[in-house]
Amino acid sequence: MDREEIEHKIREIVAARTNSQKIFEISADDPLGTVGIDSLAFSWILADMENTFNFVMMGSDIMKLKTLTRAVDYVEQKMQK
């Protein structure tokens, strides 16, 4: 899976959990909080990412996922292991 596909999948996950298409309007470097993700939605987004990309996230890594760019970087790194 290439970088564009990963980003698109993450955008789809966020859109589904926030019931908003706003995620498709922001740049990859905008904070994810700008699309209205609350803590419950964020928890579900992380679980969906784990299921979609087939890896387990470490609790301490969650704070690294502040933008789409960082989330894509994180997923790429995890998928290489």
N, C-alpha and C positions, 0 to 999 in steps of 0.2 A: 504494500500500500504506500503510495507516495504522499508527499507533504500536503498537496492540495486535497487529496481524498480524506486525509486525517482531519484537516481543518473543516471540510464540509460535513463530515460525520459529527464532529464536535458541535458545529453550528446547529445541525439537526437535533442533536440531543438537547441542547440548551433551549431551542425553540419549543420542543415538545414539553419540557419541564416548566417553562415559564409561560406557556400558551401565548407566545409573542413571536412575531417575525422580525422584531427589532434587531435580533442578533445578526441577521443577514445584511443589515444596514451599517453596522459599525466596522471600523477598520480592525485589523488583526492586533493592533497595538493599543486599542482603547481598553480601559478596564472593564472586565466582565460585569462588574457591578452596575454599569450604566444601562444594562438591559433589565434591571429589576430583579436580580437573583437574590432571594432571601436564603437564610441558613438551611431551611428544610429543602428548598429546591436545589441548593448547592450539594447537599448530601445525596440526593437522588441523581443529580448529574454525575457526581463522582462514581456512584454505583453503576450507572449506565455506561460510563466510560470504561470501567473495569470489565464489564460484560462484553462490550463492543470490541475492545482491543485485547481482551483476554490476558489481563495481568492484574495484580493486586497493588494498590497504592499504599504507600506508607503514610501514616497520619501526619508525620512531620513534613511530608512533601506537599501536602494540600495547599499550604500558604504560598507555594511557588506558582500556583496556577492563577495568577491575577489577570492575565490577558490571553487571548487566543494564541498569540505567538508563543508564549511560555507554555501553554497547554500542549500545543503541537510539538514543541521541542521535547517536553516531558514524555509524551506518548512515543515519539520516535526513539528516544533513548531507551525506554522500557521495552519496546518491540525488538530492539537490537540484541537484547540480552537473551 
